[in-house]
Amino acid sequence: MFVTTEDTTETKGVRLTAGDAELTVSPENGCRIASLRIGGTELLRQGPRFGSFPMVPWCGRTGLGRFRNGGRTHQLPINSPPHAIHGTGRNVEWASAGTGQSSAAFTYDLADPWPYEGRVTQTFELTPDSLTVTMSVETEGDSFPAQAGWHPWFLRNLGDGGPDAEIAFDAAWQEERGEDHLPTGRRIAPKPGPWDDCFGMPQGVDVTLTWPGRLELKVTSRTEWVVVYDEQAEAVCVEPQSGPPNGLNLLPRLVTPIEPLEIAMTWSWRTLA
C-alpha cells in the first residue's frame, strides 16, 4: 500500500527495506536504483551513471535517432553517435507518487525531445528475497510507438577475494547485430560471449547470475527480449526490455489511449554461503 505524499521535492535517495535487503532509489537521477544491498553486500556498480536505470520511451539504440509514426518522421538527439540510446527517462527527475517501508512509486511526464505527451510510472516492491519493478507508459494525446525496460549494472565481483559472477540463460535466438550495432532483423542461433547482444526468450526472460559460494540472483520478466552486456571488467548487465534494440523501427509497439505499454521484472535471490 502506497502512502501518498504532498511534497515531492524532498524525495531524494528513497530507501526501502525488507529483512536484510536494502534498496535505494534516486528519483532525482532518472529514478534509477542507486543501490541494492543484501546482508550488507552491494550488488550494483556504484556511480551516478550506473546502478540500474529505466530505459524509456525507447531501449538501446534507435538507428540514427530517427523513427516514424504514421506519416511523420521524428529526429531524436544523437547521444551515442550515430544513434540515440536508452531513452530520456534516465536523464530527468521523477516525482514521488507515494512511498512506504518496502514499496514506492514515481512518475514523470514525457516532454521534449520526445515528440509526444504521456506519463511514465515506475513502482518498486521489495521483499526479503525479491524485488519487483513495474513500468507503464500512457499517452495523454496521440498514439505513439514506445519501448520500456531496465539497464542494471550488476557487479562482476562482490569483493572479499571471491570469484566473479557466472551468467546462465537459455535463449531461443539471438538478434543478429550488424556493423552499425543495430539488429539486422535476422534471428540466429545464440553465440558464446562476450556479449553486447539481444536474445529472445518466448517463454519470458529468465537469466541467472551466480557469485559462487556467495549469492544467486535470477532476473525474470514476462517480456521475451533481453540484452546481455558483459564487455566491461567491472559489471554484467542483464536488461529486460519490451522489444529489441531499434525497436521503434523494427518492431514498433503502439501506445494508445486505451492500451498503455506495461512491463515488469523481478530480481530474486538466495544466499549460497
Secondary structure, DSSP 8 states (H G I E B T S, - for coil): --B--S--TT--SEEEEETTEEEEEEGGGTTEEEEEEETTEE-B--STT-SEEEEBSS-SEEGGGEEEETTEEEE---SBTTBEESBSGGGS--EEEEE-SSEEEEEEEE-TTSSS-EEEEEEEEEETTEEEEEEEEEESSS-EE---EEEE-EES--STT----EEEE--SEEEEE-TTSSEEEEEE----SS-EEEEE-TT-EEEEEEETTTEEEEEEESSSEEEEE--SSSEEEEEEESS-TTHHHHS--EEBTTB-EEEEEEEEEEE--
